[in-house]
Amino acid sequence: MVMEHRVSRLEGAYEQVDVRLESLDQHLEALRAETSARFDRQQAETARLIAEQGDRFERLLKEQQAETAQLIKEQNDRLERLDDKMDRHHAENTQRIDAQNRLIIAVTGLALTAAGVVIGLVAAGGV
């Protein structure tokens, strides 16, 4: 009888262990399902954030390219105006130099003429 009682208790303990294992298995399965669902949600959120960041980057890149193109255009306009201004100054300076050279030639011509007259007068004995 003691043996039957022990066997009965062991059978009861095994049944409780089986029930407990079944319960643990169900909890583990629920945990796996929840973990998988969380992972899927996190993966979807990560993909959404990556796409959002990609869109932001693309927008910022386009804005930066537009701003850079505008700055390049402004610099080219400034350079063109400076180039025109330099061309005008060059033309004005060339005209001034030409005028100065003509004046120097005229003065030199007058000086040579005056020297020729003086030499002529000296040679003629008039001075």
Secondary structure as UniProt FT lines:
FT   HELIX           2..124
//
